[in-house]
Every structure is written in structure tokens, then in C-alpha cells.
Amino acid sequence: MVRRRVAVSVVSVWNDEAVLGACLGRSVRELRHTAPDTELVAVDNRGQRCATAGSALNEGVREATRDVVAFVQQDIYLHSLVALEEAAALLTEDPSLAMVGAVGIDADGRVRGRIRDRVVLIGEVADSPVPVDSLDEVLFLARRQDLLEDPLSEDPDLAWHAYAVEWGLRGRARDRAVVAVDIPLTHNSLSTNLARLDEAHAAVAALHPDLLPLHTTCGVITASGGTRAPRRPGLLQDHRWRLRWAQGSWALRAAGRAAGSSSLVLGDLRRDIDRVAAHVPGRLRIHDLVPAQHPFPDAPGGTCLPRAGYDVWFTSGSLAERPAPDRPDDACLWTNVTLTDLAELGPTLAESPHVIGYHDDIGYWVLTGEPARRRDEIWAEPRSRPARLPV
């Protein structure tokens, strides 16, 4: 089916020229031939010239020349400008929509819209628009005229968090929908900024008390402005992490049985990837497993993105399509792995150093190569080691 497309003004606030050039700027340049009328409006915020994301992005809206604006963070690599323009067309066709975004959270707490978050694919596929409570700030679109008439908040409490969440709530208060739809991207984030997140959520709660509780990618905003379970002093608080550790240990027990392996760790690769890469003498290759009916559009031969001093090669597809190491000193990482995949991989893993990992947000993953030999150096914390459970 051929979908209608509308040219977009891609507005991005940047403070690191190298990151912008290697991620968002590069992807727009490489895909320009597929969407020649879409423009990039890059707002220079070196030296914190703008105090808030809202003030910088509003400046970009005023500079934009297209009817739809896409706000995209500087460390995003876009895999399809066609998908971006198709998402923009939804806003011109349906006046009941306030915003469209690449990934959001629905009222049941489910992640809608599939993106690559650092090294792993997250979110449920959304081939068509899905209503959500809120959208993540990584990428969202709105009509330029709406943004000129009702700009993003420049409130200091919303400095760099929840500005898309808050603007979407304004639309929902006017009975306009906020939706997620697949716009394939890789969020090549080098860090996670949580400074003043609680203050931002408290500000959202104060502004929109009638629309709470609200699911966001950073937690549920409640009437009190909180985003986590209440803090309780004493032993319960100190050991709350143990429940998650125990549940992860049971999941790894099933993985070990499926693959016939005892090389198991608990770890979130989105947080651990740079420590893994530090132990890779050659090339780090990452293969995200996806079903054939919902492929992820990596470039032919893979997508190469730089991180902190090294390059990562991304591919996606079936388990059978996973690339082999080019050289003996390469390392391979397979993500979005299922127990069925682990059973199939078992004989291969038995022949080489490997680690099978698990985290409840991203599921199972498998690492081979030199980092697997250095497992105890990379995952040295006691909570990274699963409990010894009865067979």
C-alpha cells in the first residue's frame, strides 16, 4: 500500500557537533535522495545558550519552513525519511491528532512503536497509529502552526525532560489524540540524563491533575508527582532489588537449560555495552533478532555507528541471518533472543566462549568473543550473578 507523504522540518537541538554529524545529520544526508523536500533545522546550544529544551526547540519551529515539525534528538540515527514523512501525513489528514511519535507508552504500560535503544530493539510494532498516554522525546511530530500558537513549555522545571509529555497532555485536554507509529531509528545514546526528572514529573502533575495517573517511558506520573513506588526506610528498601534479582535468576535458569550452558549473567546491555566494547580487540557486531514479517530497515550490509572511541556494526534479521565474525578478534552480540533461539544456539555456544544474559526490560541476549572470557571483569557486581537455584 502506497501511503501519502508530507515533507518535514526536522528540528534538533545540539551541543556536540561530532554526535550530530555522526548520527542525525549523517542519516538525513544519506537518506536525502528519498525525501528531497525534508529539511534539517539544527539549533546550536553549545554553552547552554538556551536554558531549556522548550526554548531551543521553539526557536527551531520559528526557523522551520514545512507545515509539520519533527523534533529529533541529536544522537538519533534515522533509518527511513519515508516513514518520517508518512507519519507527518497523518497530522495533515486527521485533525483529531495532536502528536505523532516513534515510541510511547499506552494506558496499560506497554511500549508502543519499535525503535533500537542503543543496542536492543524495544517496543511493540505499530504499523498503524496506536493511541498512547505519552510519547518519548527521542522523536515526535506536530503541526508547525499548532506549535506557533501554543509553544512547547519553557518552564525551568521541564528543562530537559517531559516537554513532549506535557505538550501532549494539552492536546489530550482538548480531546485530541497522541499516537505512536513505527518510525525506525537507533537511539545511539552515550548516557542517561535523569537530573531533575522528578521535578519535571511533579510539574506535569501540577499542570494536568485531571489526566493522572500517566504512563511515560520514565515511569508513571501520579497525583503526588511521584514516578516510583514510595520510598520506605529500613530493611525492605535496602533489599527491594533482591526481588528483581531473584526473578531474573529464574529466567536465566530457563535459559541455561535451553542452551545447556552455565555461563549466565544478569545485565542490561543498554547500560553495559561500553564496558563490553572496551574488551573487544576487533570489531563489535550486534545482531537484533526480528521476525520475518516485521523486518527492521538496517542498511544493506549493516549500519555502522560510532560510540565512545569505537564503532558498532548493527544488523537485524533471523537467527540464521546472524553474521559470523570477520576476524578471530571480533565479538558478536545477539539481542532480542528467545528460549527457542537459545535451544537452537546451544551446540554452537558449546564450542566457544560465550555469555547468556538477561534483564527484565530487554529479555535474553548472547555475547561471544573476548568479552565473554572477561565476563567476571565486566559484570563484577554481586547482583549480576544469578542465584543458585535448585534443578
URWOJO-V965590 format. One record per run of one state. SS is the DSSP state (H for helix, E for strand, C for the rest). FROM is the first residue (numbers start at 1). LEN is the number of residues. Records with the same first field share a line. If there is no record, write none. Layout:
SS->FROM-LEN, FROM-LEN
//
This chain:
C->1-7, 15-2, 23-1, 35-4, 45-8, 64-4, 73-3, 79-2, 94-3, 102-2, 106-5, 113-2, 118-2, 123-1, 125-5, 132-2, 136-3, 150-6, 159-4, 174-3, 181-4, 188-9, 208-1, 212-2, 217-2, 222-13, 239-2, 260-4, 267-2, 278-6, 290-2, 295-8, 307-4, 318-13, 338-1, 350-4, 360-3, 369-1, 374-1, 379-3, 385-7
E->8-7, 39-6, 68-5, 76-3, 97-5, 104-2, 111-2, 115-3, 120-3, 124-1, 130-2, 134-2, 139-5, 177-4, 185-3, 214-3, 219-3, 264-3, 284-6, 303-4, 311-7, 331-7, 354-6, 363-6
H->17-6, 24-11, 53-11, 81-13, 144-6, 156-3, 163-11, 197-11, 209-3, 235-4, 241-19, 269-9, 292-3, 339-11, 370-4, 375-4, 382-3
//
